[in-house]
Amino acid sequence: MDGADHHRRAKTIAGILWLLLSASATIALSNKLWPEEEQRLNVGIHLFPACLNADLSLSGRVTPNGALRILVVHDQDPVHAETAAAGLRELHSVGGYPLKIDKVSLASLVTHETDRISALFIATPGIQTDIFDRWAREHQVMVFSPFAGDVERGAVAGLYVSDRILPLVNLNQAERAGIRFKPFFLRIARHHDE
């Protein structure tokens, strides 16, 4: 093999490697969730309405035009935020109130209009704990996260996964958010005590 063949072969291998790395980077950017996290997100979309509807003061959390305003919060993952938002839009209403769903990035959440928000639905894992605290305490909002460990870190509600899937609630954080759950819901939900 002469030098020119060796050079062409090296360029071809480098080109193939570049294509493979580009493809895997694109896949990684478009699919940031591990399979377990993706399953939790999908289950959370279906369990969230029950948690929201279990709030005894839900009627006080509607917008002036009578809708429940839900912010689907993501951290640089609009694909999964759209999955969550689309799943929630299919519900049309919770507790007889129509839903207004907005996707919001974590970066823009700070400046987002906070008036009459009923709940935050966390669509990506790893959201900072202070977001949970701030929205529950300062804005009196239910923060729901389907991701493991988030209820323990301060989300008001989420998932408990064992042989069954149940709602998981942080009662101390719910109290800080001004949320009182219906007794029946509390009987079936798992409780996290801080």
Phi and psi in degrees as a GROMACS rama.xvg file:
@    title "Ramachandran Plot"
@    xaxis  label "Phi"
@    yaxis  label "Psi"
@TYPE xy
-86.7919  177.304  ASP-2
-63.0246  -36.725  GLY-3
-67.2111  -42.4158  ALA-4
-63.7155  -42.0251  ASP-5
-61.8902  -41.9041  HIS-6
-65.1255  -44.5398  HIS-7
-61.9872  -42.0292  ARG-8
-64.3016  -42.9882  ARG-9
-62.9512  -39.8808  ALA-10
-65.9612  -39.9378  LYS-11
-64.017  -45.9255  THR-12
-63.0811  -42.2501  ILE-13
-62.2969  -39.996  ALA-14
-64.1755  -42.7679  GLY-15
-64.4585  -44.3449  ILE-16
-60.2465  -42.0699  LEU-17
-62.2033  -43.4227  TRP-18
-62.6286  -43.2664  LEU-19
-63.5906  -44.1221  LEU-20
-65.2149  -39.9211  LEU-21
-63.4515  -43.9447  SER-22
-64.5923  -43.8156  ALA-23
-68.9803  -32.5016  SER-24
-67.0253  -40.2018  ALA-25
-64.0007  -43.2021  THR-26
-62.9076  -42.9915  ILE-27
-63.2703  -39.0685  ALA-28
-70.7212  -32.6648  LEU-29
-87.9197  -11.5466  SER-30
-140.24  81.2955  ASN-31
-83.9592  -11.4915  LYS-32
-92.9682  142.182  LEU-33
-71.3931  159.307  TRP-34
-55.0501  -40.8697  PRO-35
-63.3623  -39.8067  GLU-36
-66.6619  -39.1334  GLU-37
-64.2754  -39.8607  GLU-38
-63.6751  -42.9731  GLN-39
-61.9388  -40.3789  ARG-40
-60.7673  -46.8996  LEU-41
-64.9814  -41.5746  ASN-42
-66.6092  -40.204  VAL-43
-59.7767  -37.4838  GLY-44
-57.9009  -36.8974  ILE-45
-84.4185  -27.1889  HIS-46
-88.145  -27.5962  LEU-47
-52.5875  -45.5321  PHE-48
-58.6382  -36.4703  PRO-49
-65.5062  -39.7775  ALA-50
-65.4969  -44.358  CYS-51
-65.0363  -43.9876  LEU-52
-69.1444  -18.7597  ASN-53
-79.4417  -6.00396  ALA-54
-75.7006  116.59  ASP-55
-64.1417  -22.233  LEU-56
-105.809  28.2055  SER-57
-58.308  -36.8897  LEU-58
-62.9109  -24.4913  SER-59
-83.6421  0.417421  GLY-60
-110.283  14.9565  ARG-61
-90.5956  157.187  VAL-62
-73.1369  167.385  THR-63
-56.6409  -27.0505  PRO-64
-93.554  13.4316  ASN-65
85.4587  20.5752  GLY-66
-108.365  157.45  ALA-67
-93.3759  119.842  LEU-68
-95.8545  117.234  ARG-69
-113.131  127.209  ILE-70
-99.2674  121.737  LEU-71
-92.9793  109.727  VAL-72
-98.7036  132.176  VAL-73
-135.23  157.915  HIS-74
-114.609  90.6558  ASP-75
56.9204  39.2957  GLN-76
-142.374  68.8871  ASP-77
-65.3814  -22.2393  PRO-78
-64.57  -50.7972  VAL-79
-73.6493  -28.922  HIS-80
-63.5547  -40.0611  ALA-81
-67.2808  -36.956  GLU-82
-58.3378  -47.9017  THR-83
-65.0181  -46.2734  ALA-84
-61.4418  -42.8573  ALA-85
-64.1274  -41.4644  ALA-86
-62.8617  -40.0543  GLY-87
-71.0366  -36.1731  LEU-88
-62.3273  -31.3048  ARG-89
-63.4318  -22.5086  GLU-90
-70.8962  -31.2844  LEU-91
69.4443  -44.4535  HIS-92
-153.052  159.434  SER-93
-135.964  128.708  VAL-94
61.1714  25.7677  GLY-95
85.551  -1.12871  GLY-96
-103.263  132.537  TYR-97
-65.9269  153.822  PRO-98
-101.065  139.489  LEU-99
-118.062  113.088  LYS-100
-107.008  125.801  ILE-101
-122.671  132.958  ASP-102
-87.456  133.882  LYS-103
-137.659  129.948  VAL-104
-76.3928  154.674  SER-105
-57.6593  -38.8787  LEU-106
-63.2355  -36.1763  ALA-107
-92.4434  -4.40104  SER-108
-62.494  -34.4701  LEU-109
-60.6825  -37.3285  VAL-110
-100.19  3.77572  THR-111
-72.7482  145.777  HIS-112
-57.8275  123.421  GLU-113
-101.192  -1.56498  THR-114
-71.2877  129.298  ASP-115
56.0899  50.6912  ARG-116
-96.6228  129.331  ILE-117
-84.2339  -37.8549  SER-118
-162.455  156.333  ALA-119
-106.516  132.554  LEU-120
-109.569  115.372  PHE-121
-82.1246  121.537  ILE-122
-104.788  -4.27113  ALA-123
-137.378  145.183  THR-124
-74.5701  163.849  PRO-125
85.1443  12.3234  GLY-126
-65.1589  139.826  ILE-127
-62.1941  142.856  GLN-128
-58.17  -35.7992  THR-129
-63.8827  -24.7355  ASP-130
-65.109  -44.735  ILE-131
-59.2303  -50.2931  PHE-132
-61.4368  -48.2474  ASP-133
-61.3817  -45.6272  ARG-134
-72.9695  -34.0708  TRP-135
-71.0534  -48.4675  ALA-136
-77.3785  -54.1928  ARG-137
-77.4032  -35.4713  GLU-138
-106.53  -2.28085  HIS-139
53.6217  52.884  GLN-140
-121.671  142.364  VAL-141
-73.1503  124.918  MET-142
-105.819  115.926  VAL-143
-110.84  128.384  PHE-144
-134.697  127.369  SER-145
-81.6386  -4.15465  PRO-146
-87.2159  144.774  PHE-147
-57.1473  132.547  ALA-148
87.6233  -12.4748  GLY-149
-72.7801  -34.8508  ASP-150
-65.8902  -39.8192  VAL-151
-64.412  -28.3738  GLU-152
-87.8917  -4.54482  ARG-153
129.237  -2.50201  GLY-154
-66.9822  147.62  ALA-155
-71.333  -39.9258  VAL-156
-145.468  157.875  ALA-157
-171.309  -146.747  GLY-158
-115.38  142.113  LEU-159
-114.048  120.274  TYR-160
-115.969  120.935  VAL-161
-143.083  -127.267  SER-162
-74.0607  -16.5112  ASP-163
-130.146  161.264  ARG-164
-107.184  122.816  ILE-165
-129.081  159.958  LEU-166
-66.4921  146.604  PRO-167
-121.744  127.486  LEU-168
-125.062  144.396  VAL-169
-102.181  98.3643  ASN-170
-66.0344  -34.157  LEU-171
-65.8175  -42.4632  ASN-172
-69.9782  -35.5785  GLN-173
-60.774  -41.486  ALA-174
-63.129  -41.3388  GLU-175
-63.0146  -31.8685  ARG-176
-85.0736  -2.02077  ALA-177
74.9551  24.4698  GLY-178
-103.068  126.575  ILE-179
-116.79  121.986  ARG-180
-86.5489  150.021  PHE-181
-61.0633  141.44  LYS-182
-55.7472  -40.4352  PRO-183
-61.0035  -43.1933  PHE-184
-61.1924  -43.1374  PHE-185
-65.6475  -29.1229  LEU-186
-69.3165  -34.068  ARG-187
-91.1136  -20.6439  ILE-188
-80.2425  153.11  ALA-189
-85.4772  149.272  ARG-190
-115.274  137.449  HIS-191
-107.17  123.937  HIS-192
-105.183  126.882  ASP-193
